[in-house]
Amino acid sequence: MDDTARNQKRELQEYVDGIEKKYVDVLVALLQKLTGVLIEDRDDLILYLIQTTIRDLEPSDKYCIRVSGDDIYEVESNKEKILQELGEGVSLDLIEEKGLEKGQCVIETQNQMVDCGFQTQLDTLIRDLKMLVHS
């Protein structure tokens, strides 16, 4: 391959890398804007986060779910749905945690403690998207 072809290939790769970074930056900005609106408008978001996290946890006999004062009513109202997700014979404590904000949630079992809050999920997604560009 001659120098001109190598230079063109390098320039093309630099151009593609620049576009990928800009695309991720735009996507991240949109995610933050859209999810900010989403969390304001969706009271059932916390329930969705809890249910999807429970599916990924190792089974346990006892669960403790900590949520904000803004979310405790929604979670308590859906305790039966959560118990169905957990299975029979499971103990479930729902606790209003003063230090948590709307959309934040921590699930504890005998062996695990998982922060499944909305902002945590969003931050992880953004970090993963940015890592894709830098890999």
N, C-alpha and C positions, 0 to 999 in steps of 0.2 A: 504494500500500500504506500503510495507516495505521500509527501508532506501535506499537500493540498487536501487530499481525502481525509487524512488524519485530523487536520485542523477543522475541516467541516464536520466530521463526526464529533469531535470534542465540543465545538460550538453548538451543535444540535443537542448534545447531552446537557450542556449548561443551560440551554434554553428550556428544555424539558424539565430540568430540576427547578428552575425558576418558576415555571408554570405550576408545578406540583405544589411548591411552597405557597404560592399565591392562592391556589385552589383550597388548600387546607386552611389558610388564614381566613378566607371568605366563609368556608364551611363552619369553622369554629365561631366566627362572629354571628352567623345565622343561627347556629345551635344555641348560643347564649341568649340571643334575642328571642327566638321562638320558645325556648324552654322557660324563659322568664315569664312569658305570657302564659304558657301551659300550666306552670305551677300555681299561678294566681287563679286560674279558671277551673282547676280540676281538684276537687276535694278528695276524689277517690284515687289520686295518684299514690298516696302513701300506702293504700291497701295493695295496689299493684306492685309496688316496690317490695312490700313484705312478702306477698305470695310468691313472687319470682325468686326472691332470695331463699325462702324456705325450701323451695324445690332443689336448690343447689347445696343445702346443708346436709351434713351427716345426720341420720335420724337420732333423736334424743327423747328422753322421757319428760324432760322439763325444759320449757322455753320461757324466756323473759324478753318482752318487747318494750323498748323505751322509745317514746315519741314526745313531741312538743305538746304544749297545751293547746295549740291550734289544731293538732291532729288527733288528740286523744278521743274526742267524741266519735269521729269517723272510724277509728280503730275499734273502740268499744262496741259501736253499733254493728260491726262486722265480725265480732269475736267468733261466732259460730262458723262463718266461712273460713276463718283462719284455722279453727280447730279441725274442720273437715280436711283442710290441706295437710295438717300435721298428722292426722290419723287418730285412731281410738286409744284411750288410756293415757293421753298426754296431758301434762299439767301446763297451763299457760297463764302467765302473769302479764298484765298490761300496766305499764307505769308511765305516768306523766313526768317527764324529766324537765325541770325548770331551765337547764342550760341548753336545751335543744331548740332550734328554730323550726318553723314550718318546713316540712319536707325532709327533716333529718330524722334518722331512725337507727337504733342499734338493737340487734337481736343477739341474745346470749343463750347458750346452752351449757351443759356441763363441760363440754370440750372446746367450744368455739365462741368467739365474739366477733360479729360482723357489723361493720358500719355500712348500711345499705341505703343511706340517705340520698336524696336526689342530687344534691350538689357533689357528693362523693362520686356518684355514678357519672355525672357530667364531667367532672375533673379527670376521671380515669379515661373516659372516651376521648377527651381533648388531648391528653398526654399520649394516648395510643396513636391518634391521628398524626400528631407532630412527630412521633418516633418513626412512623412510616416514611415520612419525608427525609429524615436524616439517616435512614438505613441504607 
